[in-house]
Amino acid sequence: MQLTEQEQQKLDQVRLDESWKAGLAEFLLGSKMDHLREFLHKEKNDQKVIYPPSSLIFNALNTTPLNNVKVVILGQDPYHGPHQAHGLSFSVQKGVALPPSLRNIFHELHSDLGVRIPNHGDLTKWAEQGVLLLNSVLTVEAGQPTSHQKQGWEEFTDTVIDVLNEQREHIVFILWGAYAQRKGQRINPEKHLILKAAHPSPLAANRGGFFGCKAFSKTNNYLKQNGIEPIDWQLDA
């Protein structure tokens, strides 16, 4: 898309990897993104604490550029407690206690591939290998889960999925829970692998359908079948 000088300047202000800027330019320059900016600006002016910090809102996209994406693990909202959210779905910063969903993910990973359970929940190593850890909503007010839903983030991340669906092939989309699966209805199953299972949260996982889903081995098998380097799921201690 051909940009005017004013549009290019507006795009330059977005702290986002250039590959994603190109793919998402139409959304980033549109009215829905303007509304999101205004909403976040108002929240901060009202002295509300927002997670993750501004510099990490696009951490998933900045750590995993568009052409590097091999896998997408779709979450819903950022964690809303102090020092937890850092822009990667299901991930928490080192030194923070493991949330229950992430603990269950690690137990399934250990059961599936024998990967030892790490002593931290920072999934940056996965993201650096091509695992896009994408939440549907990229910000939240401290202590207020789902508080930033229906402000435009859902449309933004739908656009991310559309770009991947249209411009790439042989991506594994891991959709845990009904919310992620509804959002994933826009993915073409003839171009990509879609893996569905129950959500790893204790309430859902303990009802069955998450443990034993073998998402990690299925992912690597599919990548290898398509000549793509598999993911090393083992996190460092």
Salt bridges, closest charged atoms under 4 A:
GLU18 OE2 - LYS21 NZ 3.45
ASP34 OD1 - LYS10 NZ 2.85
ASP34 OD1 - ARG37 NH1 3.08
GLU43 OE2 - LYS48 NZ 3.33
GLU43 OE1 - HIS148 NE2 3.48
ASP46 OD2 - LYS42 NZ 2.94
ASP122 OD1 - HIS86 NE2 3.97
ASP158 OD1 - LYS183 NZ 2.67
ASP158 OD2 - ARG186 NH1 3.62
ASP162 OD1 - ARG186 NE 2.74
GLU169 OE2 - HIS170 NE2 3.89
ASP232 OD2 - LYS125 NZ 3.17
ASP236 OD1 - LYS125 NZ 3.97
